[in-house]
Amino acid sequence: MKQAPAITIDDILDAARIIAPAAVRTPLLENAQLNERCGRRVLLKFEGAQHTGSFKFRGAYNRLARLDAAERASGVVAWSSGNHAQGVAAAARMLGMPATIVMPADAPAIKIANTRALGAEVVPYDRRTESREEIATELAQTRGATLVPSFDDPFIIAGQGTAGLEIIDQAAQAGAQVSQLLVCCGGGGLTAGIATAMKARAPHVDMHTVEPAGFDDTARSLRSGQREAVAPDARSICDALLAPSPGALTFPINHALVTSGLVVTDDQVRDAMRFAFSTLKLVVEPGGSVALAALLAGLMPTREDAVVVVLSGSNVDPADYAAILSEVG
């Protein structure tokens, strides 16, 4: 029996209602130089303008806002390399509840510092030898707290899907005929949310996931039809996209709705980050740059209609960012 999708367009519409008082309606930007380079209209959904600098606030707020008074008093526990951590911490502070985040010890220092600054307790772990899910689950059980997964949760997926609703509305306002959309993919929550919105409101749009080389588990899973895993020795500068495999809830959605999975190298990501800074005047973190990297590298079929590129976050370590900008591409 075919499994029903974890969310529908109605869930996304409800999420949009829930997060409207708190979330930022992020801009859909256009740049003449980028259009000229690509020979078509390119619309950039800049999620770096969202609270905490990434799309993750959308899903976190939608999930936490559903908790009742007793659940809020007991707090929440999440695991994250940084962006979900900050999203949960910010949402928890707004809603008046404690938050504990399990974060890899080697996560960018700025993400750890920002999470703590938002009032959350940070519990470090070694991503090579320890399981973040096991640590977080034990903490939640011990404290009677609610576990907030980074992507495999219907409310999280629906919250991320609100970015898709905005893209559809903003592209229409800009008079753009969109035929393709590029989005980064880690565990697949953002992809699944946007894909669900697109299927309901703009089914003609082809969606392509983009992942860093070595972490192309979604691309491989889309081809094989089953959830593939990342090799234990894989490495990438895209710290936000290092999920070990597609989500159990997100993958069925993405397998049904995504056109293809694209893969970029870390060097292509660095080139995209430099382009974003020098030409677009935007700060974009490595994981947030992969969709732009795929566009600039010409990894998908070119069409006359517009393409939307999701720039998913701007939380990059200052020292690492300065080093990348100083390199000659």
C-alpha positions in Angstrom: 0.0 0.0 0.0 1.4 3.4 -1.0 2.4 5.6 1.9 0.5 8.9 2.1 2.8 11.9 2.1 3.7 13.4 5.5 2.2 16.8 4.6 -0.2 18.4 2.1 -0.6 21.9 0.8 -3.2 22.5 3.6 -0.5 21.9 6.2 1.8 24.5 4.5 -1.0 27.0 4.4 -1.7 26.4 8.1 2.0 26.8 8.8 2.0 30.1 7.0 -0.8 31.3 9.2 1.0 30.1 12.4 4.4 31.7 11.6 3.1 34.9 10.0 3.3 37.0 13.2 6.9 35.9 13.8 8.7 35.1 10.6 10.3 37.3 7.9 8.8 37.2 4.4 12.3 37.0 2.8 13.0 38.7 -0.5 13.1 37.2 -4.0 16.0 39.1 -5.6 17.1 39.7 -9.2 20.5 40.8 -10.4 21.1 42.1 -14.0 24.7 40.8 -14.1 23.6 37.3 -13.1 20.8 37.4 -15.6 23.2 38.4 -18.3 25.7 35.6 -17.4 23.0 33.0 -17.4 21.1 34.3 -20.4 17.8 34.2 -18.6 16.0 35.6 -15.5 17.3 34.3 -12.3 15.3 34.9 -9.1 17.2 34.4 -5.8 15.2 33.4 -2.7 17.4 34.9 0.0 16.7 33.0 3.2 19.7 34.7 4.9 17.3 37.5 5.6 15.2 35.2 7.8 15.5 35.3 11.6 18.8 33.6 12.7 20.1 33.8 9.1 18.5 30.7 7.5 15.2 29.1 6.5 15.3 26.9 9.6 13.4 29.4 11.8 10.2 28.7 9.7 10.0 25.0 10.6 11.2 25.5 14.2 8.6 28.1 15.0 5.8 26.1 13.3 6.7 23.1 15.4 7.2 24.8 18.8 4.1 27.0 18.4 2.0 23.8 18.5 3.1 22.8 22.0 0.7 23.3 24.9 1.5 25.1 28.1 2.8 22.0 29.9 5.0 20.9 27.0 6.4 24.4 26.8 7.3 24.4 30.4 9.3 21.2 29.9 11.2 22.6 27.0 12.6 21.2 23.8 15.7 19.3 22.7 17.1 19.3 19.2 20.2 18.3 17.3 21.9 20.4 14.7 25.1 21.6 13.2 24.0 25.1 13.6 21.1 26.5 11.5 18.3 24.4 13.0 19.9 25.0 16.4 19.6 28.7 16.0 16.1 28.4 14.6 14.9 26.4 17.5 16.7 28.6 20.1 15.1 31.7 18.6 11.6 30.2 18.4 11.9 28.9 22.0 12.9 32.3 23.2 10.0 34.0 21.5 7.6 31.4 22.9 9.1 31.4 26.4 10.4 27.9 26.7 13.8 26.4 27.5 15.8 24.8 24.7 18.7 22.3 24.7 20.7 21.7 21.4 23.0 18.9 20.7 25.7 20.3 18.4 28.9 18.8 16.9 32.0 20.1 18.7 33.5 21.1 15.3 30.5 23.2 14.2 31.3 26.7 13.1 32.1 28.7 16.2 29.7 31.5 15.2 26.8 29.0 15.0 27.6 27.7 18.5 28.0 31.2 19.9 24.8 32.5 18.3 22.8 29.5 19.6 24.0 30.2 23.2 23.4 33.9 22.8 19.7 33.1 22.0 19.5 31.4 25.4 19.8 27.7 24.5 21.9 25.2 26.3 24.5 23.6 23.9 25.6 20.0 24.5 28.6 19.2 22.3 29.3 15.8 20.7 31.8 14.2 18.4 30.1 13.7 15.0 32.6 11.0 14.1 32.1 8.7 17.1 28.8 9.6 18.7 25.2 9.6 17.6 23.5 13.0 18.0 20.0 11.4 17.7 20.8 9.0 20.6 22.2 11.9 22.8 19.2 14.1 22.1 16.7 11.4 22.6 18.2 10.5 26.0 18.2 14.1 27.1 14.6 14.6 26.0 13.5 11.4 27.9 15.4 12.4 31.0 14.1 15.9 31.1 10.5 15.2 29.9 11.2 17.6 27.0 9.8 17.5 23.4 12.3 16.3 20.7 12.4 18.6 17.7 14.0 16.8 14.7 15.9 18.9 12.2 13.9 17.8 9.2 11.9 14.5 9.7 8.8 16.0 11.3 5.6 17.0 9.5 5.4 20.4 11.2 9.1 21.1 10.4 8.5 20.2 6.7 5.4 22.3 6.4 7.1 25.3 8.0 9.9 25.1 5.5 7.3 24.8 2.7 6.2 28.4 3.5 9.2 29.5 1.5 7.7 27.8 -1.5 4.4 29.7 -1.1 6.3 33.0 -1.0 8.4 32.1 -4.1 5.2 31.4 -6.0 3.6 34.7 -5.0 6.7 36.8 -5.4 7.5 35.4 -8.8 4.0 36.2 -10.0 4.4 39.7 -8.7 7.7 40.0 -10.6 6.0 38.8 -13.8 8.3 35.9 -14.1 7.4 32.6 -15.8 9.4 30.1 -13.7 10.2 26.7 -15.1 13.0 25.4 -12.8 13.9 25.7 -9.2 17.2 24.8 -7.5 17.3 24.1 -3.8 20.0 22.8 -1.4 19.3 19.4 0.2 20.6 17.9 3.5 17.9 15.8 5.1 15.4 17.0 2.6 13.0 19.1 4.8 13.2 22.3 2.8 13.0 20.4 -0.5 10.0 18.4 0.6 8.2 21.5 1.8 8.9 23.6 -1.2 8.1 20.7 -3.6 4.7 20.1 -1.9 3.9 23.8 -2.4 5.1 23.8 -6.0 3.2 20.6 -6.9 -0.1 22.3 -5.6 0.4 25.8 -7.0 3.0 25.5 -9.9 3.2 21.9 -11.0 5.0 22.8 -14.2 8.1 23.8 -12.3 11.0 21.3 -12.4 12.7 21.0 -9.0 16.4 20.0 -8.7 18.1 19.3 -5.4 21.8 20.3 -5.0 24.2 18.6 -2.7 28.0 18.7 -2.0 30.1 16.0 -3.5 30.4 13.1 -1.1 27.0 14.0 0.5 25.0 13.2 -2.6 22.8 10.7 -0.8 19.6 12.3 -2.1 20.8 12.4 -5.7 21.7 8.7 -5.4 18.4 7.9 -3.6 16.4 9.6 -6.3 18.0 7.4 -8.9 17.8 4.1 -7.0 14.4 4.7 -5.4 15.5 3.9 -1.9 17.3 5.8 0.8 21.0 5.7 0.3 23.7 6.7 3.0 26.7 8.9 3.0 30.2 7.2 3.3 31.6 7.6 6.9 34.8 9.2 5.6 33.0 11.9 3.5 34.0 15.5 4.1 32.7 18.9 2.8 32.9 22.6 3.8 29.0 22.6 3.5 28.5 22.0 7.3 24.7 22.6 7.0 24.2 19.7 4.5 26.0 16.8 6.2 22.9 14.6 7.0 23.9 10.9 6.8 20.8 10.0 4.6 17.5 11.3 3.4 14.7 11.5 5.9 12.1 8.7 6.3 9.4 11.3 5.9 11.1 13.6 3.5 12.4 11.1 0.9 9.0 9.7 -0.2 7.9 13.3 -1.0 11.1 14.2 -2.8 11.2 11.0 -4.7 7.7 11.6 -6.0 8.1 15.3 -6.8 11.8 16.2 -7.5 13.0 16.1 -11.1 16.7 15.3 -10.4 19.6 15.6 -7.9 22.6 17.7 -8.8 26.1 17.6 -7.1 28.7 20.3 -6.8 32.3 20.3 -5.6 33.6 22.4 -2.7 35.6 24.5 -5.2 32.4 25.3 -7.1 30.8 26.2 -3.8 33.7 28.6 -3.0 33.3 30.2 -6.4 29.6 30.7 -5.8 30.3 32.3 -2.4 32.8 34.7 -4.0 30.3 35.5 -6.7 27.5 36.1 -4.2 29.8 38.5 -2.3 31.4 40.4 -5.2 28.5 40.6 -7.6 25.3 40.0 -5.7 26.5 41.8 -2.5 25.2 38.9 -0.4 26.8 36.8 2.3 25.9 33.2 1.8 27.3 30.2 3.8 28.7 27.1 2.0 25.6 25.0 2.3 23.5 27.9 1.3 25.5 28.4 -1.8 25.2 25.0 -3.5 22.2 25.9 -5.6 23.9 29.0 -6.9 27.0 26.9 -7.5 25.0 24.4 -9.7 23.6 27.3 -11.7 26.9 29.0 -12.3 28.5 25.6 -13.3 25.7 25.0 -15.8 24.7 21.6 -14.3 21.1 21.7 -15.5 19.4 22.1 -18.9 19.1 25.8 -19.8 15.6 27.1 -20.6 14.2 30.5 -21.7 11.9 30.8 -18.7 13.1 32.0 -15.3 14.8 29.8 -12.7 14.6 30.2 -8.9 17.7 29.6 -6.8 17.2 29.2 -3.1 20.1 30.7 -1.0 19.2 28.9 2.2 21.4 30.6 4.8 24.2 33.1 5.6 25.7 31.7 8.8 29.4 31.3 7.9 32.4 31.4 10.2 34.1 34.8 9.7 37.6 33.4 9.5 36.6 30.7 7.0 34.7 33.2 5.0 37.6 35.7 4.8 39.9 32.8 3.6 37.5 31.8 0.9 37.0 35.4 -0.3 40.8 35.9 -0.5 41.3 32.9 -2.7 41.7 33.3 -6.4 38.9 31.3 -8.1 
